[in-house]
Amino acid sequence: MNLKLKRPIIFFDLETTGVDTAKDRIVEISMIKIAVDGTKTVKTRRVNPEMHIPEAATAVHGITDEDVKDEPTFRQLAKSLAQFIEGCDFGGFNSNRFDLPVLVEEFMRAGVECDFRKRRFVDVQTIFHRKEQRTLVAAYKFYCDKDLENAHSAEADTMATYEVLEAQIERYPDIGDTVEALADFSAGAPMVDYAGRLSLNDKGEEIFAFGKYKGRRVEDVFRDDPSYYSWMMNGDFPLYTKKVLTEIRLRNK
């Protein structure tokens, strides 16, 4: 195994009702836990999203309302899932921008505490794009010389992602072979929340990464325009983003 581990890593992929990280829900989740000795444990589960799966989403992953009507909800799975991922780092394909924020939101809706702040996150897509600029199907062909069958099946995509990372480590010695080095290489701008609405400036202070106050310190905005906090709390922003904003507001009161 090319990947050197200090603790287990979870490679995961989600199929969802859509692409809105704040509102859309998981319909299938697949996780492959790689132990430090290379042992793999695979868990794949369909999930009742408690909402209609739009036809546009079904066209991508092939999962319909009928397919998940008798499956457990995420709330029913959350505690056992939290135990499965406890103490693990994470890897995925476009996971930092999509899968991770969606997963965090689902845990928060379920009321299950799962602290991701001490985890490392390796985004294989970021490594790929910084090196080759392609999609997962092309990445799998490019690095592994295989055709990706059952693309947009969570388990197939998850296994392909792990295989691509193994090949990337072998091809690019400069990206490193530890989770720490890979996470640093695949990280984008430093984020405070997983949805990327907040970031850090060069002094390590929280700033807005979007909207009319982009680039301004959060605490300055809340001081000068207190209504902005209320606007975000009442808006369609991810629950975790709201949690972080509340922590900042309380910290500076």
C-alpha positions in Angstrom: 0.0 0.0 0.0 1.5 3.4 -1.1 -0.6 5.4 1.4 1.1 5.6 4.8 -1.4 5.9 7.7 -1.1 6.9 11.4 -4.8 6.3 11.9 -7.6 4.8 9.8 -8.9 6.7 6.8 -12.5 6.6 5.4 -12.9 7.0 1.7 -16.5 7.9 1.1 -19.0 9.0 -1.6 -22.6 10.2 -1.4 -25.5 10.0 -3.8 -28.0 12.8 -3.0 -31.3 14.4 -3.9 -29.4 17.3 -5.5 -26.3 19.6 -5.2 -27.4 22.1 -2.5 -25.2 21.3 0.5 -27.6 23.1 2.8 -30.9 21.5 1.8 -30.3 18.3 -0.2 -30.2 14.9 1.5 -28.3 11.6 1.2 -29.9 8.7 -0.7 -26.9 6.4 -0.7 -23.7 6.4 1.2 -20.6 4.2 0.8 -17.6 4.2 3.0 -14.4 2.2 2.8 -12.4 2.2 6.0 -8.7 1.6 5.4 -7.0 0.5 8.6 -3.3 1.3 9.4 -2.4 -2.2 8.2 -4.2 -1.8 4.9 -7.3 -3.9 5.9 -10.5 -2.7 4.2 -14.0 -2.6 5.6 -16.7 -1.6 3.1 -20.1 -0.3 4.2 -22.7 0.8 1.6 -26.3 1.8 2.5 -29.2 3.4 0.8 -31.0 6.0 2.9 -34.6 7.3 2.9 -34.1 11.1 2.4 -37.6 11.9 3.7 -38.2 13.9 0.6 -38.8 13.4 -3.1 -35.8 12.5 -5.2 -36.0 14.8 -8.2 -36.0 13.2 -11.6 -32.8 15.1 -12.5 -31.0 13.4 -9.5 -32.4 10.0 -10.4 -31.0 10.5 -14.0 -27.5 10.7 -12.5 -27.5 7.9 -9.9 -30.5 5.8 -10.9 -32.1 5.8 -7.4 -35.8 6.5 -7.1 -38.3 7.2 -4.3 -39.5 3.6 -4.7 -35.9 2.3 -4.2 -35.5 3.9 -0.8 -39.0 4.0 0.6 -38.3 1.1 3.0 -34.7 2.1 3.9 -33.7 3.7 7.2 -33.5 7.5 7.5 -30.1 9.1 8.2 -31.3 9.9 11.7 -31.7 6.1 12.3 -28.2 5.4 11.0 -26.4 8.4 12.5 -25.2 7.0 15.8 -23.8 3.7 14.4 -22.2 5.7 11.5 -20.6 8.1 14.0 -19.1 5.2 15.8 -17.8 3.7 12.5 -16.0 6.9 11.5 -14.7 7.8 15.0 -11.0 8.6 15.0 -10.7 8.4 11.2 -9.4 10.8 8.6 -11.3 11.2 5.3 -10.7 10.9 1.6 -13.0 11.5 -1.4 -13.4 12.9 -4.8 -14.7 16.5 -4.6 -15.4 15.6 -1.0 -14.2 18.8 0.6 -16.6 21.0 -1.4 -19.6 18.7 -1.5 -19.7 15.3 0.3 -18.2 16.5 3.6 -20.5 19.5 4.0 -23.6 17.4 3.2 -22.5 14.7 5.7 -21.9 17.3 8.4 -25.4 18.8 7.8 -27.0 15.3 8.0 -25.4 14.7 11.4 -26.5 18.0 12.7 -30.1 17.4 11.5 -30.0 14.1 13.3 -28.8 15.7 16.5 -25.7 13.4 16.7 -22.5 15.1 17.8 -19.6 14.3 15.4 -16.7 16.6 15.6 -14.8 16.8 12.3 -12.4 19.6 13.3 -9.5 17.3 14.3 -9.7 15.2 11.2 -7.6 15.4 8.0 -9.4 15.6 4.6 -7.7 14.3 1.4 -9.6 15.5 -1.7 -8.4 13.3 -4.6 -10.1 15.5 -7.2 -8.0 18.5 -6.0 -4.8 16.5 -6.5 -6.0 15.4 -9.9 -7.1 18.8 -11.0 -3.8 20.4 -9.9 -1.9 17.7 -11.8 -4.1 16.7 -14.8 -7.4 18.6 -14.9 -9.9 15.7 -15.5 -13.0 13.9 -14.1 -13.2 10.8 -12.0 -13.9 8.5 -15.0 -11.0 10.0 -16.8 -8.8 9.9 -13.7 -9.5 6.2 -13.2 -8.6 5.5 -16.9 -5.5 7.8 -16.7 -4.1 6.5 -13.4 -5.3 2.9 -13.3 -5.8 2.2 -17.0 -9.3 0.8 -16.2 -12.8 1.8 -17.4 -15.0 2.8 -14.5 -18.1 0.6 -14.6 -21.2 1.6 -12.7 -20.1 5.3 -12.5 -22.3 7.2 -10.1 -22.8 4.1 -8.0 -21.5 5.3 -4.6 -19.5 2.1 -3.9 -17.9 2.0 -7.4 -17.0 5.7 -7.2 -15.6 5.3 -3.7 -13.4 2.3 -4.6 -12.2 4.1 -7.7 -11.3 7.1 -5.7 -9.1 5.1 -3.3 -7.4 3.3 -6.3 -6.7 6.7 -8.0 -5.1 8.1 -4.8 -2.9 5.0 -4.6 -1.8 5.6 -8.2 -1.3 9.3 -7.6 1.0 8.7 -4.7 3.1 6.4 -6.9 3.1 8.8 -9.8 3.8 12.1 -7.9 6.5 11.7 -5.2 6.2 15.4 -4.4 2.6 15.2 -3.0 3.7 12.9 -0.2 2.4 9.6 1.1 1.0 10.5 4.4 -2.5 11.8 5.2 -1.0 15.0 6.6 0.9 15.8 3.4 -1.9 14.8 1.1 -4.5 16.8 3.1 -2.2 19.9 2.9 -1.6 19.4 -0.8 -5.3 19.0 -1.6 -6.5 21.8 0.7 -7.7 25.0 -1.0 -8.1 28.3 0.8 -8.4 27.8 4.6 -12.1 27.3 5.5 -13.7 27.9 8.8 -17.0 26.1 7.8 -17.2 23.2 5.5 -19.4 24.9 3.0 -16.8 27.6 2.4 -18.9 30.6 3.3 -16.2 31.6 5.8 -12.4 31.7 5.5 -9.3 32.9 7.3 -7.2 36.0 6.4 -3.4 36.0 6.6 -3.7 36.8 10.4 -5.9 33.7 11.0 -9.0 35.8 11.6 -12.4 34.7 10.4 -13.6 36.6 7.3 -16.6 36.2 5.0 -15.8 34.4 1.7 -18.9 35.5 -0.2 -21.4 38.4 -0.6 -21.2 42.1 0.0 -18.9 41.7 3.0 -16.5 39.3 1.2 -13.0 39.7 2.7 -14.2 41.5 5.8 -13.7 40.2 9.3 -16.8 38.5 10.7 -16.6 40.2 14.0 -16.3 43.6 12.4 -19.4 43.0 10.3 -21.4 41.8 13.3 -20.4 45.0 15.1 -21.1 47.4 12.3 -24.2 45.6 10.9 -25.8 43.4 13.6 -28.8 42.6 11.3 -26.4 40.6 9.1 -26.2 37.9 11.7 -30.0 37.6 11.9 -30.2 37.6 8.1 -27.9 34.6 7.9 -29.5 32.7 10.8 -32.9 33.0 8.9 -31.5 32.2 5.5 -30.9 29.0 3.7 -27.3 28.6 4.9 -25.9 25.3 6.2 -26.5 24.5 9.9 -22.8 24.2 10.5 -22.1 27.6 9.1 -24.8 29.0 11.4 -23.2 27.2 14.3 -19.8 28.7 13.6 -21.2 32.2 13.2 -23.0 31.9 16.5 -19.7 30.8 18.2 -17.9 33.8 16.7 -20.7 36.2 17.8 -20.8 34.8 21.4 -17.0 34.8 21.6 -16.9 38.5 20.8 -19.9 39.7 22.8 
